[in-house]
Amino acid sequence: MVANGDVKSNIIVLRSVYGKVVKYYIQPCKDPKTGRFPDCVKPVDSHGDIRLSDKEKNEEGVTKHFIKETDTFVI
């Protein structure tokens, strides 16, 4: 949404108490109310592969992206 020439939606502001930071490390986190990850975050097996249900593996024509619960994103 643009209001008065200012973009307001889909913006995340990252700030650090340590001053200017070059890298931010972001990991998936659980919802504090439910204690569960979002549906797009999946557990991993002992080899580091994403564990998907048979339904998720066999869905055709649907493009879904999943994130490992052990992933770390560097921004």
KOLPALUM-290646 format. One record per residue (C-alpha): residue number from 1; residue in one letter; z, x, y. Coordinates in steps of 0.2 Angstrom, whole numbers, always signed. Each point is the difference from the previous one (the first is absolute). Example, Ala and Ser with C-alpha at 12.3 -4.5 7.8 and 13.67 -1.06 7.14 Angstrom:
REM KOLPALUM-290646
+-----+---------+-------+-------+-------+
| num | residuo |     z |     x |     y |
+-----+---------+-------+-------+-------+
|   1 |       a |   +39 |   +62 |   -22 |
|   2 |       s |    -3 |    +6 |   +17 |
+-----+---------+-------+-------+-------+
REM end
This chain:
REM KOLPALUM-290646
+-----+---------+-------+-------+-------+
| num | residuo |     z |     x |     y |
+-----+---------+-------+-------+-------+
|   1 |       m |    +0 |    +0 |    +0 |
|   2 |       v |    -4 |    +7 |   +17 |
|   3 |       a |   +10 |    -6 |   +15 |
|   4 |       n |    -4 |    +6 |   +17 |
|   5 |       g |   -11 |   +14 |    -7 |
|   6 |       d |   +15 |    +6 |   -11 |
|   7 |       v |    -2 |    +1 |   -19 |
|   8 |       k |   +16 |    -7 |    -7 |
|   9 |       s |    -3 |    -4 |   -19 |
|  10 |       n |    -1 |   +12 |   -14 |
|  11 |       i |    +9 |   +14 |    +9 |
|  12 |       i |   +14 |   +11 |    -7 |
|  13 |       v |    +9 |   +11 |   +12 |
|  14 |       l |    +8 |   +15 |    -8 |
|  15 |       r |   +13 |    +9 |    +9 |
|  16 |       s |   +12 |   +15 |    -4 |
|  17 |       v |   +17 |    +4 |    +6 |
|  18 |       y |    -4 |   +18 |    -3 |
|  19 |       g |   -13 |    +1 |   +14 |
|  20 |       k |   -19 |    +3 |    -2 |
|  21 |       v |    -3 |    -1 |   -19 |
|  22 |       v |   -17 |    +5 |    -7 |
|  23 |       k |    +2 |    -9 |   -17 |
|  24 |       y |    +8 |   -16 |    -6 |
|  25 |       y |    +3 |    -2 |   -19 |
|  26 |       i |    +0 |   -19 |    -5 |
|  27 |       q |    +4 |    -7 |   -17 |
|  28 |       p |    +0 |   -17 |    -7 |
|  29 |       c |   +17 |    -9 |    +1 |
|  30 |       k |    +8 |   -15 |    -7 |
|  31 |       d |    +4 |   -16 |    +9 |
|  32 |       p |   +18 |    +1 |    +4 |
|  33 |       k |    +2 |   -19 |    -3 |
|  34 |       t |    -8 |    -1 |   -17 |
|  35 |       g |    +1 |   +18 |    -6 |
|  36 |       r |   -18 |    +0 |    -5 |
|  37 |       f |   -15 |   +10 |    +5 |
|  38 |       p |   -15 |   -10 |    +7 |
|  39 |       d |   -13 |    -6 |   -13 |
|  40 |       c |   -12 |   +14 |    +5 |
|  41 |       v |   +13 |   +13 |    -5 |
|  42 |       k |    +0 |    +4 |   -19 |
|  43 |       p |   +11 |   +10 |   -11 |
|  44 |       v |    -6 |   +16 |    -9 |
|  45 |       d |    +1 |    +6 |   -17 |
|  46 |       s |    +6 |   +17 |    -6 |
|  47 |       h |   -17 |    +8 |    +3 |
|  48 |       g |    -1 |    -7 |   +18 |
|  49 |       d |   -13 |   -13 |    -3 |
|  50 |       i |    +2 |   -18 |    +7 |
|  51 |       r |    +6 |   -13 |   -12 |
|  52 |       l |   -10 |   -16 |    +2 |
|  53 |       s |    +1 |   -16 |   -10 |
|  54 |       d |   -14 |    -6 |   -11 |
|  55 |       k |    -4 |   -13 |   +13 |
|  56 |       e |    -1 |   +13 |   +14 |
|  57 |       k |   -11 |   +11 |   -11 |
|  58 |       n |   -12 |   -14 |    -5 |
|  59 |       e |    -3 |    -9 |   +16 |
|  60 |       e |   -19 |    +1 |    +4 |
|  61 |       g |    -7 |    -1 |   +17 |
|  62 |       v |   +16 |    +3 |    +9 |
|  63 |       t |    +3 |   +16 |    +9 |
|  64 |       k |   +18 |    +4 |    +2 |
|  65 |       h |    +9 |   +16 |    +5 |
|  66 |       f |   +16 |    +5 |    -7 |
|  67 |       i |   +13 |   +13 |    +5 |
|  68 |       k |   +11 |   +10 |   -11 |
|  69 |       e |   +18 |    -2 |    +3 |
|  70 |       t |    +1 |   +19 |    +1 |
|  71 |       d |   -14 |    +3 |   +13 |
|  72 |       t |    +4 |    +8 |   +16 |
|  73 |       f |   -12 |    -1 |   +15 |
|  74 |       v |    -1 |   +13 |   +13 |
|  75 |       i |    -5 |    -6 |   +17 |
+-----+---------+-------+-------+-------+
REM end
